[in-house]
């Protein structure tokens, strides 16, 4: 990450005023959301459905704002990938995912809402049984532990304010934890409203100023290395396809499910995902273009620093503060959702604490998840993409196939078969990763091993049912 002293020389008082004004607007929106909660009855305010799903009252505009803002938190990861490999980023972090979003909208929304549950593990419990629910909750937790976004937040705050990475990470996560403790899912949603607007405008401004000063994207193309215009990015087909499968993990993603279940209607959820996909495409184009402009302007800097360093040098004072606030909004809007849902996996899905005691249990889980995110996240040493592949692979490889089969054909897979298959998949991923690290026997990605190990044990059940 760009150093604090290097960043500080580009900022003046106007930038700091705008930066903190955006933060103040975010907190004001959270307070506004809490004021609306006061109109509910006391029993509604204390209910689990209010804590976890905002009472299932998400309207279309709020649904789109919170889904878009939540789903896009790895700004440094995707811009670094664009800087190094060009439009390969748009394929692996964009196009693959758009297909998954549309599959979710057209084929899963109705089925999910028909279960009338509050989480994915609860749905797995209804489809398969209680053991399947706890196993799904465990993998859900690994998928939700927000290590990538904790890393990103710490690196960003260190660049802005200086100091140690640990202190910046800890204080940033503490801030997110406090508003989540105070307002539950409602606080997460209302903070997303401001962050949604700021993050979209910020990445768009980078492209506009770059276009004005460095020429159109067509001019840019002639200045880039040829490999940056190659969709494969020089990677093997098997590596590219791993990202395609990881994108399918959207179909079992807790944040997607939470917002679909929190929507005020099936129609809102379906339309909201379609509109969000269009916005994500626009956003991905902006971040990819911005990183490519950075590649031309600053060809020899650290890829993790390039986008931020380029953006800050590019725009005038005032806008610089807004750009910083936009990057922070991208990270915060995802981090708070992941921390909140990881705590839900622990308190609601795994330990099943009931009634109003669940609120306090959820608070304890939230604090524990926040601390774990800081301590474990620092061990990855800033490698955001590696975090995505390591933890995202478990969810995509081990839960995707059995959960989808269970939704579409209830009764085909027994609880015992589900648990064996998912466990076998997890063991396969870990074993293959360790073996490859020690002996370097094969270049086959561990994701494929996990997917194979999960699918094979289920084939006899599928064939038996068909017969």
Order of alpha helices (4+ residues) and beta strands (2+ residues): alpha-alpha-alpha-alpha-alpha-alpha-alpha-alpha-alpha-alpha-alpha-alpha-alpha-alpha-alpha-alpha-alpha-alpha-alpha-alpha-alpha-alpha
